Amino acid sequence: MPSGSDDYDCFRELIQELRREHFDEVAGRIDSILNDVAWTTGSELVGELGAAICDFERTQPVVSPSLRSALERCARIVVRVWPDFPK
């Protein structure tokens, strides 16, 4: 499990924000990707997190400003690893 102050902090914050706004299913999915799966590489992990964010944004395009901000912070991390990630 990624821990400490690292590039994954924004994903932890996103999970909290999603739960605060009752998007429990996607929060659980992202939490599981981040904490329950053994990934071969960090880039693979970030790619899966990015895919979960994309799936959520396709189904829930209108969100609060604080959740939008959390999603955008996470997307910046994903784009650093996967430059072709949809922004």
SULSULCOR-V172622 format. One record per backbone hydrogen bond with DSSP energy under -1.0 kcal/mol. CO is the residue of the C=O (numbers start at 1). NH is the residue of the N-H. Records with the same first field share a line. If there is no record, write none. Layout:
CO->NH / NH
This chain:
6->9
8->12
9->13
10->14
11->15
12->16
13->17
14->18
15->19
16->20
17->21
18->23
19->22
23->27
24->28
25->29
26->30
27->31
28->32
29->33
30->34
31->35
32->36
41->45
42->46
43->47
44->48
45->49
46->50
47->51
48->52
49->53
50->54
51->55
52->56
53->57
54->58
55->59
56->60
64->68
65->69
66->70
67->71
68->72
69->73
70->74
71->75
72->76
73->77
74->78
75->79
76->80
77->81
78->82
82->85
